Amino acid sequence: MFVLELTYTAPLEQVDAALADHVDWLDRQYAAGTFLASGRKEPRDGGVILAVAADRAAIEDLVAGDPFVTAGVCAYRITEFLATKTVPGLAEYRQQLPA
């Protein structure tokens, strides 16, 4: 599982100009089953996405296509972790520690 932390690198006016395309991109990732949760940070200086993928390379490729990235208005910090405990609704995403 991955935590994707977005940090805005441009004024909010430029972020807002790319927002509709970013939301469309988010919707496609939810439909594909890659994103589990997302939202903006408070204060509004970026956002956070909880995602699943086969590996880090897949996530790196995915975020490279985010309209916020292609517009040059945000940078991503990608953190991979093993979700060994979850609420029941996320049980299908639970992972095992390596042996």
N, CA, C and O atoms as a DFTB+ gen file, in Angstrom:
396 C
 N C O
     1  1       0.856      -1.171       0.000
     2  2       0.000       0.000       0.000
     3  2       0.902       1.234       0.000
     4  3       2.063       1.174       0.405
     5  1       0.351       2.333      -0.455
     6  2       1.132       3.558      -0.596
     7  2       0.372       4.762      -0.048
     8  3      -0.841       4.884      -0.216
     9  1       1.113       5.640       0.606
    10  2       0.612       6.957       0.971
    11  2       1.287       7.929       0.010
    12  3       2.513       8.006      -0.063
    13  1       0.467       8.661      -0.718
    14  2       0.960       9.649      -1.672
    15  2       0.678      11.021      -1.094
    16  3      -0.479      11.413      -0.935
    17  1       1.735      11.746      -0.783
    18  2       1.563      13.087      -0.229
    19  2       1.919      14.112      -1.295
    20  3       3.042      14.143      -1.800
    21  1       0.949      14.944      -1.626
    22  2       1.152      16.014      -2.596
    23  2       1.457      17.300      -1.853
    24  3       0.821      17.616      -0.847
    25  1       2.429      18.035      -2.355
    26  2       2.744      19.363      -1.836
    27  2       2.697      20.330      -3.008
    28  3       3.370      20.134      -4.020
    29  1       1.895      21.371      -2.858
    30  2       1.792      22.357      -3.931
    31  2       3.103      23.124      -4.064
    32  3       3.725      23.515      -3.076
    33  1       3.497      23.326      -5.312
    34  2       4.736      24.044      -5.614
    35  2       4.459      25.323      -6.392
    36  3       5.379      25.969      -6.894
    37  1       3.190      25.679      -6.487
    38  2       2.773      26.870      -7.237
    39  2       1.645      27.543      -6.458
    40  3       1.050      26.930      -5.571
    41  1       1.353      28.788      -6.782
    42  2       0.245      29.489      -6.118
    43  2      -1.087      28.754      -6.337
    44  3      -1.274      28.061      -7.337
    45  1      -2.001      28.923      -5.380
    46  2      -3.294      28.240      -5.456
    47  2      -4.068      28.563      -6.730
    48  3      -4.854      27.736      -7.193
    49  1      -3.869      29.729      -7.298
    50  2      -4.563      30.070      -8.547
    51  2      -4.157      29.097      -9.655
    52  3      -4.994      28.686     -10.459
    53  1      -2.870      28.727      -9.699
    54  2      -2.403      27.768     -10.708
    55  2      -2.882      26.350     -10.380
    56  3      -3.220      25.581     -11.280
    57  1      -2.908      26.014      -9.097
    58  2      -3.443      24.708      -8.674
    59  2      -4.907      24.608      -9.096
    60  3      -5.316      23.608      -9.686
    61  1      -5.684      25.625      -8.801
    62  2      -7.105      25.613      -9.130
    63  2      -7.344      25.515     -10.639
    64  3      -8.338      24.931     -11.072
    65  1      -6.448      26.077     -11.431
    66  2      -6.594      26.002     -12.887
    67  2      -6.468      24.565     -13.392
    68  3      -7.027      24.230     -14.437
    69  1      -5.747      23.719     -12.669
    70  2      -5.565      22.317     -13.058
    71  2      -6.474      21.369     -12.276
    72  3      -6.431      20.157     -12.488
    73  1      -7.294      21.911     -11.377
    74  2      -8.068      21.080     -10.458
    75  2      -9.076      20.172     -11.156
    76  3      -9.179      19.000     -10.796
    77  1      -9.812      20.663     -12.124
    78  2     -10.825      19.832     -12.792
    79  2     -10.183      18.622     -13.460
    80  3     -10.711      17.513     -13.375
    81  1      -9.056      18.828     -14.120
    82  2      -8.350      17.718     -14.761
    83  2      -7.808      16.744     -13.719
    84  3      -7.823      15.532     -13.932
    85  1      -7.329      17.271     -12.595
    86  2      -6.834      16.424     -11.511
    87  2      -7.970      15.564     -10.946
    88  3      -7.774      14.375     -10.696
    89  1      -9.141      16.146     -10.746
    90  2     -10.289      15.406     -10.217
    91  2     -10.715      14.315     -11.203
    92  3     -11.049      13.208     -10.782
    93  1     -10.708      14.606     -12.497
    94  2     -11.017      13.583     -13.502
    95  2     -10.017      12.427     -13.417
    96  3     -10.393      11.258     -13.503
    97  1      -8.734      12.774     -13.246
    98  2      -7.684      11.767     -13.104
    99  2      -7.912      10.929     -11.844
   100  3      -7.773       9.707     -11.878
   101  1      -8.264      11.584     -10.731
   102  2      -8.586      10.857      -9.500
   103  2      -9.734       9.873      -9.738
   104  3      -9.657       8.714      -9.330
   105  1     -10.789      10.335     -10.395
   106  2     -11.954       9.490     -10.657
   107  2     -11.566       8.243     -11.450
   108  3     -12.079       7.155     -11.188
   109  1     -10.670       8.397     -12.412
   110  2     -10.217       7.240     -13.200
   111  2      -9.448       6.250     -12.325
   112  3      -9.569       5.039     -12.511
   113  1      -8.665       6.752     -11.380
   114  2      -7.894       5.860     -10.500
   115  2      -8.815       5.131      -9.517
   116  3      -8.582       3.966      -9.195
   117  1      -9.857       5.815      -9.044
   118  2     -10.846       5.140      -8.195
   119  2     -11.555       4.047      -8.993
   120  3     -11.737       2.939      -8.488
   121  1     -11.955       4.336     -10.221
   122  2     -12.647       3.355     -11.057
   123  2     -11.762       2.138     -11.335
   124  3     -12.259       1.019     -11.464
   125  1     -10.454       2.362     -11.426
   126  2      -9.512       1.268     -11.678
   127  2      -9.202       0.467     -10.412
   128  3      -8.563      -0.583     -10.483
   129  1      -9.651       0.960      -9.253
   130  2      -9.393       0.264      -7.999
   131  2      -8.041       0.571      -7.377
   132  3      -7.616      -0.114      -6.447
   133  1      -7.364       1.590      -7.879
   134  2      -6.030       1.942      -7.379
   135  2      -6.090       2.839      -6.158
   136  3      -5.281       2.681      -5.244
   137  1      -7.028       3.778      -6.117
   138  2      -7.124       4.718      -5.002
   139  2      -8.232       4.285      -4.048
   140  3      -9.318       3.881      -4.465
   141  1      -7.923       4.381      -2.743
   142  2      -8.878       4.007      -1.704
   143  2      -9.457       5.211      -0.985
   144  3     -10.604       5.174      -0.538
   145  1      -8.677       6.277      -0.868
   146  2      -9.122       7.499      -0.189
   147  2      -8.223       8.643      -0.651
   148  3      -7.069       8.433      -1.025
   149  1      -8.768       9.846      -0.618
   150  2      -7.966      11.018      -0.977
   151  2      -8.624      12.266      -0.429
   152  3      -9.807      12.269      -0.089
   153  1      -7.833      13.330      -0.350
   154  2      -8.378      14.604       0.085
   155  2      -7.286      15.646       0.242
   156  3      -6.096      15.332       0.238
   157  1      -7.714      16.885       0.380
   158  2      -6.745      17.968       0.534
   159  2      -6.288      18.065       1.976
   160  3      -7.009      17.690       2.900
   161  1      -5.084      18.571       2.152
   162  2      -4.556      18.805       3.488
   163  2      -5.100      20.128       4.011
   164  3      -5.474      21.013       3.242
   165  1      -5.133      20.240       5.319
   166  2      -5.486      21.499       5.983
   167  2      -4.318      21.900       6.868
   168  3      -3.967      21.141       7.771
   169  1      -3.709      23.034       6.658
   170  2      -4.092      24.049       5.674
   171  2      -3.888      23.536       4.253
   172  3      -3.190      22.547       4.028
   173  1      -4.502      24.219       3.312
   174  2      -4.524      23.773       1.919
   175  2      -3.177      24.028       1.246
   176  3      -2.987      25.023       0.546
   177  1      -2.249      23.101       1.478
   178  2      -0.939      23.199       0.829
   179  2      -0.593      21.920       0.079
   180  3       0.560      21.693      -0.287
   181  1      -1.612      21.082      -0.147
   182  2      -1.406      19.829      -0.867
   183  2      -2.521      18.856      -0.572
   184  3      -3.633      19.256      -0.229
   185  1      -2.221      17.572      -0.708
   186  2      -3.222      16.548      -0.476
   187  2      -2.577      15.232      -0.109
   188  3      -1.353      15.102      -0.070
   189  1      -3.436      14.250       0.162
   190  2      -2.992      12.907       0.524
   191  2      -3.876      11.900      -0.204
   192  3      -5.090      12.078      -0.301
   193  1      -3.249      10.839      -0.714
   194  2      -3.974       9.758      -1.383
   195  2      -3.498       8.441      -0.781
   196  3      -2.300       8.248      -0.571
   197  1      -4.422       7.547      -0.508
   198  2      -4.108       6.189      -0.092
   199  2      -4.339       5.302      -1.308
   200  3      -5.438       5.275      -1.862
   201  1      -3.294       4.571      -1.727
   202  2      -3.360       3.823      -2.986
   203  2      -2.818       2.409      -2.844
   204  3      -2.042       2.111      -1.936
   205  1      -3.240       1.550      -3.758
   206  2      -2.706       0.196      -3.857
   207  2      -2.213      -0.012      -5.285
   208  3      -2.802       0.484      -6.245
   209  1      -1.124      -0.753      -5.395
   210  2      -0.562      -1.068      -6.714
   211  2       0.378      -2.245      -6.570
   212  3       0.759      -2.619      -5.461
   213  1       0.749      -2.822      -7.693
   214  2       1.631      -3.982      -7.694
   215  2       3.000      -3.657      -7.113
   216  3       3.601      -4.479      -6.422
   217  1       3.488      -2.452      -7.399
   218  2       4.816      -2.076      -6.907
   219  2       5.011      -0.570      -7.010
   220  3       4.180       0.148      -7.566
   221  1       6.124      -0.116      -6.464
   222  2       6.430       1.312      -6.440
   223  2       6.557       1.896      -7.850
   224  3       6.128       3.023      -8.098
   225  1       7.139       1.136      -8.760
   226  2       7.301       1.629     -10.127
   227  2       5.952       1.953     -10.757
   228  3       5.826       2.938     -11.483
   229  1       4.948       1.132     -10.482
   230  2       3.607       1.391     -11.019
   231  2       3.045       2.692     -10.465
   232  3       2.423       3.465     -11.193
   233  1       3.262       2.930      -9.186
   234  2       2.780       4.172      -8.568
   235  2       3.538       5.373      -9.133
   236  3       2.934       6.404      -9.427
   237  1       4.849       5.244      -9.285
   238  2       5.639       6.349      -9.847
   239  2       5.163       6.703     -11.250
   240  3       5.046       7.882     -11.587
   241  1       4.888       5.692     -12.067
   242  2       4.366       5.946     -13.414
   243  2       3.004       6.623     -13.354
   244  3       2.720       7.543     -14.122
   245  1       2.168       6.158     -12.433
   246  2       0.830       6.714     -12.302
   247  2       0.867       8.190     -11.928
   248  3       0.223       9.011     -12.580
   249  1       1.620       8.534     -10.878
   250  2       1.629       9.928     -10.429
   251  2       2.294      10.848     -11.446
   252  3       2.003      12.044     -11.476
   253  1       3.176      10.313     -12.273
   254  2       3.791      11.143     -13.315
   255  2       2.747      11.672     -14.294
   256  3       2.961      12.694     -14.945
   257  1       1.613      10.970     -14.396
   258  2       0.543      11.404     -15.290
   259  2      -0.511      12.266     -14.639
   260  3      -1.464      12.672     -15.305
   261  1      -0.373      12.560     -13.358
   262  2      -1.330      13.436     -12.677
   263  2      -1.273      14.819     -13.324
   264  3      -0.185      15.377     -13.465
   265  1      -2.405      15.381     -13.718
   266  2      -2.400      16.721     -14.302
   267  2      -1.748      17.777     -13.411
   268  3      -1.208      18.759     -13.920
   269  1      -1.789      17.594     -12.100
   270  2      -1.067      18.519     -11.225
   271  2       0.440      18.445     -11.488
   272  3       1.128      19.465     -11.452
   273  1       0.948      17.246     -11.750
   274  2       2.375      17.080     -12.030
   275  2       2.707      17.647     -13.403
   276  3       3.680      18.387     -13.551
   277  1       1.909      17.306     -14.404
   278  2       2.212      17.778     -15.761
   279  2       2.059      19.299     -15.867
   280  3       2.690      19.932     -16.713
   281  1       1.216      19.882     -15.003
   282  2       1.079      21.345     -14.975
   283  2       2.163      22.001     -14.129
   284  3       2.288      23.225     -14.114
   285  1       2.943      21.189     -13.428
   286  2       4.031      21.729     -12.616
   287  2       3.584      22.424     -11.346
   288  3       4.245      23.352     -10.880
   289  1       2.443      21.973     -10.767
   290  2       1.934      22.660      -9.577
   291  2       2.070      21.853      -8.291
   292  3       1.698      22.335      -7.221
   293  1       2.598      20.628      -8.378
   294  2       2.774      19.848      -7.156
   295  2       3.941      18.880      -7.290
   296  3       4.387      18.548      -8.388
   297  1       4.411      18.446      -6.143
   298  2       5.418      17.390      -6.055
   299  2       4.849      16.290      -5.176
   300  3       4.086      16.559      -4.249
   301  1       5.220      15.055      -5.470
   302  2       4.751      13.908      -4.702
   303  2       5.841      13.366      -3.799
   304  3       7.018      13.346      -4.161
   305  1       5.433      12.927      -2.619
   306  2       6.262      12.104      -1.744
   307  2       5.530      10.769      -1.643
   308  3       4.380      10.721      -1.207
   309  1       6.194       9.687      -2.045
   310  2       5.586       8.361      -2.060
   311  2       6.155       7.555      -0.903
   312  3       7.370       7.389      -0.790
   313  1       5.268       7.053      -0.042
   314  2       5.674       6.208       1.079
   315  2       4.981       4.861       0.925
   316  3       3.753       4.782       0.896
   317  1       5.777       3.806       0.828
   318  2       5.223       2.457       0.766
   319  2       5.191       1.883       2.178
   320  3       6.124       2.078       2.957
   321  1       4.108       1.174       2.502
   322  2       4.034       0.516       3.800
   323  2       3.241      -0.770       3.671
   324  3       2.481      -0.949       2.720
   325  1       3.422      -1.665       4.635
   326  2       2.672      -2.917       4.673
   327  2       1.482      -2.730       5.604
   328  3       1.654      -2.532       6.807
   329  1       0.290      -2.793       5.055
   330  2      -0.942      -2.600       5.814
   331  2      -1.325      -3.926       6.475
   332  3      -2.152      -4.673       5.952
   333  1      -0.729      -4.205       7.605
   334  2      -0.966      -5.478       8.286
   335  2      -2.221      -5.467       9.153
   336  3      -2.704      -6.528       9.548
   337  1      -2.756      -4.286       9.455
   338  2      -4.007      -4.156      10.198
   339  2      -4.871      -3.137       9.457
   340  3      -4.385      -2.107       8.989
   341  1      -6.153      -3.449       9.363
   342  2      -7.102      -2.543       8.719
   343  2      -8.459      -2.647       9.408
   344  3      -8.703      -3.563      10.193
   345  1      -9.325      -1.704       9.105
   346  2     -10.726      -1.840       9.497
   347  2     -11.321      -2.956       8.634
   348  3     -10.776      -3.263       7.574
   349  1     -12.418      -3.562       9.062
   350  2     -13.000      -4.665       8.286
   351  2     -13.261      -4.311       6.818
   352  3     -13.095      -5.165       5.947
   353  1     -13.661      -3.089       6.534
   354  2     -13.951      -2.695       5.162
   355  2     -12.750      -2.705       4.238
   356  3     -12.905      -2.717       3.017
   357  1     -11.558      -2.701       4.804
   358  2     -10.331      -2.746       3.999
   359  2      -9.602      -4.076       4.138
   360  3      -8.428      -4.184       3.784
   361  1     -10.290      -5.083       4.651
   362  2      -9.653      -6.380       4.898
   363  2      -8.992      -6.971       3.660
   364  3      -7.962      -7.635       3.774
   365  1      -9.557      -6.746       2.490
   366  2      -8.966      -7.305       1.281
   367  2      -7.601      -6.710       0.944
   368  3      -6.877      -7.246       0.105
   369  1      -7.253      -5.612       1.594
   370  2      -5.960      -4.957       1.335
   371  2      -4.905      -5.288       2.392
   372  3      -3.776      -4.806       2.306
   373  1      -5.256      -6.090       3.369
   374  2      -4.281      -6.455       4.410
   375  2      -3.123      -7.217       3.790
   376  3      -3.287      -8.020       2.872
   377  1      -1.939      -6.927       4.335
   378  2      -0.730      -7.544       3.809
   379  2      -0.024      -8.323       4.914
   380  3      -0.245      -8.089       6.102
   381  1       0.817      -9.241       4.499
   382  2       1.605     -10.043       5.427
   383  2       3.024      -9.508       5.465
   384  3       3.564      -9.059       4.454
   385  1       3.615      -9.565       6.645
   386  2       5.032      -9.219       6.764
   387  2       5.851     -10.291       6.069
   388  3       5.483     -11.466       6.098
   389  1       6.960      -9.904       5.444
   390  2       7.803     -10.926       4.803
   391  2       8.367     -11.884       5.857
   392  3       8.598     -11.505       7.005
   393  1       8.577     -13.105       5.447
   394  2       9.102     -14.120       6.371
   395  2      10.557     -13.868       6.727
   396  3      11.146     -14.631       7.494
